[in-house]
Amino acid sequence: MAVEPPAVRADGVGVTPCWAGAAPFSDTVAAATGGSERAFTALWRWLHPSLARYLQVAAPWEWEDIASEVWYSIARDLRSFSGDERAFRSWALAIARHRLIDAARRRSRRVETSPIVDIDGATADDASTPVTNEVELSEALAVLRSLPPSQADVLALRVIGGLTVAETAELLGKSEGAVRVLSHRGLRQLAQRSDAQAGAGAR
């Protein structure tokens, strides 16, 4: 089952594909909970692309290891989940943030330098860029990582993770107003960089 990368509308709001599995989402979760490898694979194919892109922004140094930990946690705790596809996405991204925090703590004990993204949300801003194909994807992730950490985190969750403002605010422990401000700042920085690049290319 092909999963299209998330796109970004002109207003900067993430457009994340809805569940498109052969069976209804609730039935797929129930089957996966009951041990169906096929059902669990369907969940993985649906969610993993956006989860991987989020982790590539938040922890580019070891995102694959963290992704494996996230899916292990999902498989282990799936019986405790209840809700629709939107709730599942939020639940999985909350697990991802916990694993990111653990990874950052491990990393801080190994190296002096701080992580690229402030996963506790203590600093600056956020970013996002249109992702329409795989050629643009690596550039989009690089742009996200270049933004102030708090902006990058918010935009990664909103655009790549597909969360709403309310879901992002709850996950980050911020107010909805703060999330909107960070999103606006990040998108404004992206627009300014895009204009600057366009101007340089026109010379």
MISENU-405751 format. One record per residue: x, y, z of N, C-alpha, C in turn; residue in three letters. Coordinates in Angstrom, 1 decimal. Layout:
DRENNU    n_x    n_y    n_z   ca_x   ca_y   ca_z    c_x    c_y    c_z code
DRENNU      X      Y      Z      X      Y      Z      X      Y      Z  ALA
...
//
This chain:
DRENNU    n_x    n_y    n_z   ca_x   ca_y   ca_z    c_x    c_y    c_z code
DRENNU    0.8   -1.2    0.0    0.0    0.0    0.0    0.9    1.2    0.0  MET
DRENNU    0.8    2.0   -1.0    1.6    3.2   -1.1    1.1    4.3   -0.2  ALA
DRENNU    2.0    5.0    0.5    1.7    6.1    1.3    2.3    7.4    0.8  VAL
DRENNU    1.5    8.3    0.4    2.0    9.6   -0.1    2.6   10.4    1.0  GLU
DRENNU    3.7   11.1    0.7    4.2   12.0    1.7    3.3   13.2    2.0  PRO
DRENNU    3.3   13.7    3.2    2.4   14.8    3.5    2.7   16.0    2.7  PRO
DRENNU    1.7   16.8    2.3    1.9   18.0    1.5    1.6   19.2    2.5  ALA
DRENNU    1.8   20.4    2.0    1.5   21.6    2.8    0.7   22.5    1.9  VAL
DRENNU   -0.5   22.9    2.4   -1.3   23.9    1.7   -0.6   25.3    1.8  ARG
DRENNU   -1.1   26.2    1.1   -0.6   27.6    1.0   -0.6   28.2    2.4  ALA
DRENNU   -1.6   27.8    3.2   -1.7   28.4    4.6   -0.8   27.7    5.6  ASP
DRENNU    0.0   26.7    5.1    0.9   26.1    6.0    0.4   25.0    6.8  GLY
DRENNU   -0.9   24.6    6.7   -1.5   23.6    7.5   -1.1   22.2    6.8  VAL
DRENNU   -0.7   21.3    7.7   -0.3   20.0    7.1   -1.5   19.2    6.5  GLY
DRENNU   -1.3   18.6    5.5   -2.3   17.7    4.9   -1.8   16.3    4.9  VAL
DRENNU   -2.3   15.5    5.9   -1.8   14.2    6.1   -2.9   13.2    5.6  THR
DRENNU   -2.5   12.2    4.8   -3.5   11.3    4.3   -4.2   10.5    5.4  PRO
DRENNU   -5.5   10.3    5.2   -6.3    9.6    6.1   -6.0    8.1    5.9  CYS
DRENNU   -6.6    7.4    6.9   -6.5    5.9    6.8   -7.0    5.4    5.5  TRP
DRENNU   -6.3    4.6    4.8   -6.7    4.1    3.5   -6.5    2.6    3.4  ALA
DRENNU   -6.6    1.9    4.5   -6.4    0.5    4.5   -7.5   -0.3    3.9  GLY
DRENNU   -7.3   -1.5    3.6   -8.4   -2.3    3.0   -9.5   -2.6    4.0  ALA
DRENNU   -9.2   -2.7    5.3  -10.2   -2.9    6.3  -10.4   -1.6    7.1  ALA
DRENNU  -11.5   -1.4    7.7  -11.7   -0.2    8.6  -10.6   -0.1    9.6  PRO
DRENNU  -10.3    1.1   10.1   -9.2    1.3   11.0   -9.4    0.5   12.3  PHE
DRENNU  -10.6    0.6   12.8  -10.8   -0.1   14.1  -10.6   -1.6   14.0  SER
DRENNU  -11.1   -2.1   12.9  -10.9   -3.6   12.6   -9.4   -3.9   12.5  ASP
DRENNU   -8.7   -3.0   11.8   -7.2   -3.3   11.7   -6.5   -3.3   13.0  THR
DRENNU   -6.8   -2.3   13.8   -6.2   -2.3   15.2   -6.6   -3.5   16.0  VAL
DRENNU   -7.9   -3.9   15.9   -8.3   -5.1   16.7   -7.6   -6.3   16.2  ALA
DRENNU   -7.4   -6.4   14.9   -6.7   -7.6   14.3   -5.2   -7.6   14.7  ALA
DRENNU   -4.6   -6.4   14.7   -3.2   -6.3   15.0   -3.0   -6.6   16.5  ALA
DRENNU   -4.0   -6.2   17.3   -3.9   -6.5   18.8   -4.0   -8.0   19.0  THR
DRENNU   -4.8   -8.6   18.1   -5.0  -10.1   18.3   -3.8  -10.9   17.7  GLY
DRENNU   -2.8  -10.2   17.1   -1.6  -10.9   16.7   -1.5  -11.0   15.2  GLY
DRENNU   -2.4  -10.3   14.4   -2.3  -10.4   12.9   -1.1   -9.6   12.4  SER
DRENNU   -0.1  -10.2   11.9    1.1   -9.6   11.3    0.7   -8.7   10.1  GLU
DRENNU   -0.3   -9.1    9.3   -0.7   -8.4    8.2   -1.4   -7.0    8.6  ARG
DRENNU   -2.2   -7.1    9.7   -2.8   -5.9   10.2   -1.8   -4.9   10.7  ALA
DRENNU   -0.8   -5.4   11.5    0.2   -4.6   12.1    1.0   -3.9   11.0  PHE
DRENNU    1.3   -4.7    9.9    2.1   -4.2    8.8    1.3   -3.0    8.1  THR
DRENNU    0.0   -3.2    8.0   -0.9   -2.1    7.4   -0.8   -0.8    8.3  ALA
DRENNU   -0.8   -1.0    9.6   -0.6    0.2   10.4    0.8    0.8   10.2  LEU
DRENNU    1.8    0.0   10.1    3.2    0.5    9.9    3.3    1.2    8.6  TRP
DRENNU    2.7    0.7    7.5    2.8    1.3    6.2    2.1    2.7    6.2  ARG
DRENNU    1.1    2.8    7.0    0.3    4.0    7.0    1.0    5.1    7.8  TRP
DRENNU    1.6    4.7    9.0    2.1    5.7    9.9    3.6    6.0    9.7  LEU
DRENNU    4.3    4.9    9.4    5.8    5.0    9.5    6.4    6.2    8.6  HIS
DRENNU    5.9    6.4    7.4    6.6    7.5    6.6    6.6    8.8    7.4  PRO
DRENNU    5.5    9.3    7.9    5.4   10.6    8.6    6.2   10.5    9.9  SER
DRENNU    6.1    9.3   10.6    6.9    9.2   11.9    8.4    9.3   11.6  LEU
DRENNU    8.8    8.6   10.5   10.3    8.6   10.2   10.7   10.0    9.8  ALA
DRENNU    9.9   10.8    9.1   10.3   12.2    8.7   10.4   13.0   10.0  ARG
DRENNU    9.4   12.9   10.9    9.5   13.6   12.1   10.8   13.3   12.9  TYR
DRENNU   11.1   12.1   13.0   12.3   11.7   13.8   13.6   12.1   13.1  LEU
DRENNU   13.6   12.2   11.7   14.7   12.7   11.0   15.0   14.2   11.3  GLN
DRENNU   13.9   14.9   11.6   14.1   16.3   12.0   14.6   16.4   13.5  VAL
DRENNU   13.9   15.6   14.3   14.2   15.7   15.8   15.4   15.0   16.2  ALA
DRENNU   15.8   14.0   15.6   17.0   13.2   16.0   17.7   12.6   14.8  ALA
DRENNU   18.3   13.4   13.9   18.9   12.9   12.7   20.1   11.9   12.9  PRO
DRENNU   20.7   12.0   14.1   21.8   11.2   14.4   21.5    9.7   14.7  TRP
DRENNU   20.3    9.5   15.1   19.9    8.1   15.4   18.4    7.8   15.3  GLU
DRENNU   17.8    8.4   14.3   16.4    8.4   14.1   15.9    6.9   13.9  TRP
DRENNU   16.7    6.1   13.1   16.3    4.8   12.8   16.2    3.9   14.1  GLU
DRENNU   17.1    4.1   15.0   17.1    3.3   16.3   15.9    3.7   17.1  ASP
DRENNU   15.6    5.0   17.1   14.5    5.5   17.9   13.1    5.1   17.3  ILE
DRENNU   13.1    5.0   15.9   11.9    4.5   15.3   11.6    3.1   15.7  ALA
DRENNU   12.7    2.3   15.7   12.5    0.9   16.1   12.0    0.8   17.5  SER
DRENNU   12.5    1.7   18.4   12.0    1.7   19.8   10.5    2.1   19.9  GLU
DRENNU   10.1    3.0   19.0    8.7    3.5   19.0    7.8    2.3   18.6  VAL
DRENNU    8.2    1.7   17.5    7.3    0.6   17.1    7.3   -0.6   18.0  TRP
DRENNU    8.4   -0.8   18.7    8.4   -1.9   19.8    7.4   -1.5   20.8  TYR
DRENNU    7.4   -0.2   21.2    6.5    0.2   22.3    5.0    0.2   21.8  SER
DRENNU    4.8    0.5   20.5    3.4    0.4   20.0    3.0   -1.0   20.0  ILE
DRENNU    3.8   -1.9   19.5    3.4   -3.3   19.5    3.2   -3.9   20.9  ALA
DRENNU    4.0   -3.5   21.9    3.9   -3.9   23.2    2.6   -3.4   23.9  ARG
DRENNU    2.3   -2.1   23.6    1.2   -1.5   24.4   -0.1   -1.3   23.5  ASP
DRENNU   -0.2   -2.0   22.4   -1.3   -1.8   21.5   -2.7   -2.1   22.2  LEU
DRENNU   -2.6   -3.1   23.1   -3.9   -3.5   23.8   -4.4   -2.3   24.6  ARG
DRENNU   -3.6   -1.4   25.0   -4.0   -0.3   25.9   -4.6    0.9   25.1  SER
DRENNU   -4.4    0.8   23.7   -4.9    1.9   22.9   -6.4    1.8   22.6  PHE
DRENNU   -7.1    2.9   22.6   -8.5    3.0   22.1   -8.7    4.3   21.4  SER
DRENNU   -9.4    4.3   20.3   -9.6    5.5   19.6   -9.6    5.3   18.1  GLY
DRENNU   -9.7    6.5   17.4   -9.7    6.4   16.0   -8.3    6.6   15.4  ASP
DRENNU   -8.2    6.8   14.1   -6.8    7.0   13.5   -6.1    8.2   14.0  GLU
DRENNU   -6.9    9.3   14.2   -6.3   10.5   14.7   -5.7   10.3   16.1  ARG
DRENNU   -6.4    9.6   16.9   -5.9    9.3   18.3   -4.7    8.4   18.2  ALA
DRENNU   -4.7    7.5   17.3   -3.6    6.6   17.1   -2.3    7.4   16.8  PHE
DRENNU   -2.5    8.3   15.8   -1.3    9.1   15.4   -0.8    9.9   16.6  ARG
DRENNU   -1.7   10.6   17.3   -1.2   11.3   18.5   -0.5   10.5   19.5  SER
DRENNU   -1.1    9.3   19.8   -0.5    8.3   20.7    0.9    7.9   20.3  TRP
DRENNU    1.0    7.6   19.0    2.3    7.2   18.5    3.4    8.3   18.6  ALA
DRENNU    3.0    9.5   18.3    3.9   10.6   18.3    4.3   11.0   19.8  LEU
DRENNU    3.3   10.8   20.7    3.6   10.9   22.1    4.7    9.9   22.6  ALA
DRENNU    4.6    8.7   22.1    5.6    7.7   22.4    6.9    8.1   21.8  ILE
DRENNU    6.9    8.6   20.6    8.1    9.1   19.9    8.8   10.1   20.7  ALA
DRENNU    8.1   11.1   21.2    8.7   12.2   22.0    9.3   11.6   23.3  ARG
DRENNU    8.7   10.6   23.9    9.3   10.0   25.1   10.6    9.3   24.7  HIS
DRENNU   10.6    8.6   23.6   11.8    8.0   23.2   12.9    9.0   22.8  ARG
DRENNU   12.5   10.1   22.2   13.4   11.2   21.9   14.1   11.8   23.2  LEU
DRENNU   13.3   11.9   24.2   13.8   12.4   25.5   14.8   11.5   26.0  ILE
DRENNU   14.5   10.2   26.0   15.4    9.2   26.5   16.7    9.2   25.7  ASP
DRENNU   16.6    9.3   24.4   17.8    9.3   23.5   18.6   10.6   23.8  ALA
DRENNU   18.0   11.7   24.0   18.7   12.9   24.2   19.5   12.8   25.6  ALA
DRENNU   18.9   12.2   26.5   19.6   12.0   27.8   20.8   11.1   27.7  ARG
DRENNU   20.6   10.0   26.9   21.7    9.1   26.6   22.8    9.9   25.9  ARG
DRENNU   22.4   10.6   24.9   23.4   11.4   24.1   24.1   12.4   24.9  ARG
DRENNU   23.4   13.1   25.8   24.0   14.1   26.6   25.1   13.5   27.6  SER
DRENNU   24.9   12.3   27.9   25.9   11.6   28.7   27.1   11.2   27.9  ARG
DRENNU   27.0   11.1   26.6   28.1   10.6   25.7   28.9   11.8   25.1  ARG
DRENNU   28.2   12.9   24.8   28.8   14.0   24.1   28.5   15.3   24.8  VAL
DRENNU   29.4   16.3   24.6   29.2   17.6   25.2   28.2   18.4   24.5  GLU
DRENNU   28.0   18.2   23.2   27.1   19.0   22.4   25.7   18.7   22.6  THR
DRENNU   24.8   19.7   22.5   23.4   19.4   22.8   22.7   18.9   21.5  SER
DRENNU   21.5   18.3   21.6   20.8   17.8   20.5   20.4   18.9   19.5  PRO
DRENNU   20.2   18.6   18.3   19.8   19.5   17.3   18.5   20.2   17.6  ILE
DRENNU   17.6   19.4   18.1   16.2   19.9   18.5   16.0   19.8   20.0  VAL
DRENNU   15.6   20.9   20.5   15.3   21.0   22.0   14.0   20.3   22.2  ASP
DRENNU   14.0   19.0   22.5   12.8   18.3   22.6   12.0   18.6   23.8  ILE
DRENNU   12.5   19.3   24.8   11.7   19.8   25.9   11.0   21.1   25.6  ASP
DRENNU   11.2   21.6   24.4   10.5   22.8   24.0   10.9   24.1   24.7  GLY
DRENNU   12.1   24.1   25.2   12.5   25.3   26.0   13.0   26.5   25.2  ALA
DRENNU   13.3   26.3   23.9   13.8   27.4   23.2   13.1   27.6   21.9  THR
DRENNU   13.4   28.7   21.3   13.0   29.3   20.0   11.9   28.8   19.2  ALA
DRENNU   12.1   28.5   17.9   11.0   28.5   16.9   10.8   27.2   16.1  ASP
DRENNU   10.1   27.3   14.9    9.7   26.1   14.2    9.6   26.2   12.7  ASP
DRENNU    9.7   25.1   12.0    9.7   25.3   10.5    9.0   24.2    9.8  ALA
DRENNU    8.8   24.4    8.5    8.2   23.4    7.6    8.3   23.9    6.2  SER
DRENNU    8.3   22.9    5.3    8.4   23.2    3.9    7.6   22.3    3.1  THR
DRENNU    7.1   22.7    1.9    6.3   21.8    1.1    7.0   20.5    0.8  PRO
DRENNU    6.4   19.4    1.0    7.0   18.1    0.7    6.0   17.4   -0.3  VAL
DRENNU    6.4   17.5   -1.6    5.6   16.9   -2.6    6.2   15.7   -3.3  THR
DRENNU    7.5   15.4   -3.1    8.1   14.2   -3.7    9.3   13.9   -3.0  ASN
DRENNU    9.9   12.8   -3.2   11.1   12.3   -2.5   12.3   13.2   -2.8  GLU
DRENNU   12.4   13.8   -4.0   13.5   14.7   -4.3   13.5   15.9   -3.4  VAL
DRENNU   12.3   16.4   -3.1   12.3   17.6   -2.2   12.4   17.2   -0.8  GLU
DRENNU   12.2   16.0   -0.4   12.1   15.6    1.0   13.3   15.9    1.8  LEU
DRENNU   14.5   15.5    1.2   15.7   15.7    2.0   16.0   17.2    2.2  SER
DRENNU   15.6   18.0    1.2   15.8   19.5    1.3   14.9   20.0    2.4  GLU
DRENNU   13.6   19.5    2.4   12.6   20.0    3.4   13.1   19.7    4.8  ALA
DRENNU   13.6   18.5    5.0   14.1   18.1    6.3   15.3   18.9    6.8  LEU
DRENNU   16.2   19.2    5.8   17.3   20.1    6.1   16.9   21.5    6.5  ALA
DRENNU   15.9   22.0    5.9   15.4   23.3    6.2   14.7   23.3    7.6  VAL
DRENNU   14.0   22.3    7.9   13.4   22.2    9.2   14.5   22.2   10.3  LEU
DRENNU   15.5   21.4   10.1   16.6   21.3   11.1   17.3   22.6   11.3  ARG
DRENNU   17.3   23.5   10.2   18.0   24.8   10.3   17.2   25.8   11.1  SER
DRENNU   16.0   25.6   11.4   15.2   26.5   12.1   15.5   26.5   13.6  LEU
DRENNU   15.1   27.5   14.4   15.2   27.4   15.8   14.4   26.2   16.3  PRO
DRENNU   15.0   25.5   17.3   14.4   24.2   17.8   12.9   24.2   18.1  PRO
DRENNU   12.4   25.1   18.8   11.0   25.0   19.2   10.1   25.2   18.0  SER
DRENNU   10.5   26.0   17.0    9.7   26.2   15.8    9.8   24.9   15.0  GLN
DRENNU   11.0   24.3   14.9   11.1   23.1   14.1   10.3   22.0   14.7  ALA
DRENNU   10.2   21.9   16.0    9.5   20.8   16.7    8.0   21.0   16.4  ASP
DRENNU    7.5   22.2   16.6    6.1   22.5   16.3    5.7   22.2   14.9  VAL
DRENNU    6.5   22.7   14.0    6.1   22.5   12.5    6.3   21.0   12.1  LEU
DRENNU    7.2   20.3   12.7    7.4   18.9   12.4    6.2   18.1   12.8  ALA
DRENNU    5.7   18.4   14.0    4.5   17.7   14.5    3.2   18.1   13.7  LEU
DRENNU    3.1   19.4   13.4    1.9   19.9   12.6    1.9   19.4   11.2  ARG
DRENNU    3.0   19.6   10.5    3.1   19.4    9.1    3.4   17.9    8.8  VAL
DRENNU    4.5   17.4    9.4    4.9   16.0    9.1    4.0   15.0    9.9  ILE
DRENNU    3.8   15.3   11.2    3.1   14.4   12.0    1.6   14.5   11.8  GLY
DRENNU    1.1   15.6   11.3   -0.3   15.8   10.9   -1.2   16.1   12.1  GLY
DRENNU   -0.6   16.6   13.2   -1.4   16.9   14.4   -2.1   18.2   14.3  LEU
DRENNU   -3.2   18.4   15.0   -3.9   19.7   15.1   -3.1   20.6   16.0  THR
DRENNU   -3.5   21.9   16.1   -2.9   22.8   17.1   -3.1   22.3   18.5  VAL
DRENNU   -4.4   21.9   18.8   -4.7   21.4   20.1   -3.9   20.2   20.5  ALA
DRENNU   -3.7   19.2   19.6   -3.0   18.0   19.8   -1.5   18.3   20.0  GLU
DRENNU   -1.0   19.2   19.2    0.4   19.6   19.3    0.7   20.3   20.7  THR
DRENNU   -0.2   21.2   21.1   -0.1   21.9   22.3   -0.1   20.9   23.5  ALA
DRENNU   -1.0   20.0   23.5   -1.1   19.0   24.5    0.2   18.1   24.6  GLU
DRENNU    0.7   17.8   23.5    1.9   16.9   23.4    3.1   17.7   23.9  LEU
DRENNU    3.2   18.9   23.6    4.4   19.7   24.0    4.2   20.4   25.3  LEU
DRENNU    3.1   20.4   25.9    2.8   21.1   27.1    2.8   22.6   27.0  GLY
DRENNU    2.4   23.1   25.8    2.3   24.5   25.6    0.8   24.9   25.4  LYS
DRENNU    0.6   26.2   25.4   -0.8   26.7   25.1   -1.0   26.6   23.6  SER
DRENNU   -2.2   26.6   23.2   -2.5   26.6   21.7   -2.0   27.9   21.1  GLU
DRENNU   -2.1   29.0   21.9   -1.6   30.3   21.4   -0.1   30.2   21.1  GLY
DRENNU    0.6   29.6   22.0    2.1   29.5   21.8    2.4   28.7   20.6  ALA
DRENNU    1.6   27.6   20.4    1.9   26.7   19.2    1.6   27.5   17.9  VAL
DRENNU    0.5   28.3   17.9    0.2   29.1   16.7    1.3   30.2   16.4  ARG
DRENNU    1.8   30.8   17.5    2.9   31.8   17.3    4.1   31.1   16.8  VAL
DRENNU    4.5   30.0   17.3    5.7   29.3   16.8    5.6   28.8   15.4  LEU
DRENNU    4.4   28.4   15.1    4.1   28.0   13.7    4.2   29.2   12.7  SER
DRENNU    3.6   30.3   13.1    3.7   31.5   12.3    5.1   32.0   12.1  HIS
DRENNU    5.9   32.0   13.2    7.3   32.4   13.1    8.1   31.5   12.2  ARG
DRENNU    7.9   30.2   12.4    8.7   29.3   11.5    8.3   29.4   10.1  GLY
DRENNU    7.0   29.5    9.8    6.6   29.6    8.4    7.1   31.0    7.8  LEU
DRENNU    7.1   32.0    8.6    7.6   33.3    8.1    9.1   33.2    7.8  ARG
DRENNU    9.8   32.6    8.7   11.3   32.4    8.4   11.5   31.6    7.1  GLN
DRENNU   10.7   30.6    6.9   10.8   29.8    5.7   10.5   30.7    4.4  LEU
DRENNU    9.4   31.5    4.5    9.1   32.3    3.4   10.2   33.3    3.1  ALA
DRENNU   10.8   33.9    4.2   11.9   34.8    4.0   13.1   34.2    3.3  GLN
DRENNU   13.4   33.0    3.7   14.5   32.2    3.1   14.2   31.9    1.7  ARG
DRENNU   13.0   31.5    1.4   12.6   31.2    0.1   12.7   32.4   -0.8  SER
DRENNU   12.3   33.6   -0.3   12.4   34.8   -1.1   13.8   35.2   -1.3  ASP
DRENNU   14.6   35.0   -0.3   16.1   35.3   -0.4   16.7   34.4   -1.5  ALA
DRENNU   16.4   33.2   -1.4   17.0   32.2   -2.4   16.5   32.5   -3.8  GLN
DRENNU   15.2   32.9   -3.9   14.7   33.3   -5.3   15.4   34.5   -5.8  ALA
DRENNU   15.6   35.5   -4.9   16.3   36.7   -5.3   17.7   36.5   -5.7  GLY
DRENNU   18.4   35.6   -5.0   19.8   35.2   -5.3   19.9   34.5   -6.7  ALA
DRENNU   18.9   33.7   -6.9   18.9   32.9   -8.2   18.6   33.8   -9.4  GLY
DRENNU   17.9   34.9   -9.1   17.5   35.8  -10.2   18.7   36.7  -10.6  ALA
DRENNU   19.7   36.8   -9.8   20.8   37.7  -10.1   21.7   37.1  -11.2  ARG
//
